[in-house]
Amino acid sequence: MKKKIRIVVKIKYILILLTIFMLSFVIYSYTKGDGIGTIKSAALYIVSPVRNAYSSIIKRREERKERGATAQELQAQIDALKAENEALKLKVEYYRADEYELDELRTLMELKDKYAEYDMTGATVIAKSSDGWISEFTIDKGSRDGIKVDMNVLAGSGLCGIVTQVSENSSVVSTIIEDDMNVSAVSSATRDMCIVSGDLELMSEGYIRIMHISIDAKMAEYERIITSSTSSKYLPGILIGYACDITDDPNGLTRSGHLIPAVDFAHMENVLVITRTKKDIYR
Amino acid sequence: MILIISLVFILLASFFLQTGVFSMIPYFTSPNLLLVCTFTVAILRGQDTGMLFGAATGLLLDLTGGGVFGFYGMIYMYIGYGCGLLNQHISIDTPFVPFFVCMGCEVIYHFYIFLFRFVLRGRLGLPVYFQDIILPELVISTVFALFIYGLLHYLNDRLEAYEERRALIA
């Protein structure tokens, strides 16, 4: 008579085995960085369509709401937009005059290609991180649309984060408010170097930390802080936010303070990805 | 077989709800549904199921996030294993089980993240983190835990009745 062979393994041993397995993964991915990037991007590829579904439902509902508006409301909207359009046209005329001057000055300073306009592509946020400790989000564009790791991501007018993981149809973006993110930056008028560093403790007050400002920097309160050209991943000239509460550090050599980010991180639905990395441009 | 299919379904459903739906609502703290499901499954079905469910949950989070691989896998696995111990020692009908277990698991989970992601880098602002991150999530997760525990308890009863019937036929 054949006896069924049953292997009985104590649960404790499976636990130890799995622990060793995971620990080795932790060590491997910590030392290698993107050692398992392909498995991760495959997983992202699989889960993205479902995540996409929810954001497209919301979008469709908004569209329907707009379509359901009455003629009167639409007329009012058109009038408002017309007025705005006139105002914007006037502004463009002003700017056009400035642009010639700017171009001339730039050619004089040989800065032309450095501040060339960046090509951008729009993307929708389809998922956010699972808990409050991390501030990552997933967008609905991936390598199929030309997204690569280390591309800068903007929201509205300011820098919002950087692409850290790419799959074919979606990618993960780490925001600059994340606790371990550092961006080298510069003040736009006085050109004082500094480091913008995410800090979870300050985030509740709506700030990020700004530090390593030289003690004799002439940075004014609420001055615009933009990305610096010394950064290895961030393209130069992107607005990060406005500096405030700058005080001297106890060491007497540097100053530090707070930075009001230009991006509203709580309401991010659509973002812009700059489709060239710093490496592409400065190769 | 039915157990495995339903577990996979529960895992995926709570994953999509947590990362794709609840976390997208501004100014709303997303309940940690994956944690709630992990300890509920562990209490209802025992140590081995709980442990494997936890490991699968954690690895799914690791795979779709940008952090170190295996970080979440570890804590979810141990929470599944630890809560599975309760299965042998208390009745699953004991009142307030989800309430207290949820609070305990949330505290352990957040302390783990705080320890390995923040203390090691010299960031020690626990009071602020507690007020801004841990407390809101703990409260909302506990509320959700009461409902999810009830729902999964009911499903588990149905499944056990079905298994008994099948055993009788066979």
Interface residues (C-beta under 8 A of the other chain):
Chain A: I11 I14 L15 L18 T19 M22 L23 S24 F25 V26 Y28 S29 Y30 I36 I39 K40 A43 L44 V47 V50 R51 Y54 S55 I58 V125 I126 A127 K128 S129 S130 D131 G132 W133 I134 E136 T138 T164 Q165 V172 S174 D179 D180 D199 L200 E201 M203 S204 A266 H267
Chain B: L12 F15 F16 Q18 T19 G20 V21 S23 M24 P26 Y27 T29 S30 N32 L34 Q47 D48 M51 A55 L60 L61 L63 T64 G65 G66 G67 V68 F69 G70 F71 G73 M74 M77 Y81 H110 I113 F114 R117 F118 R121 R123 G125 V128 Y129 Q131 D132 I133 P136 E137
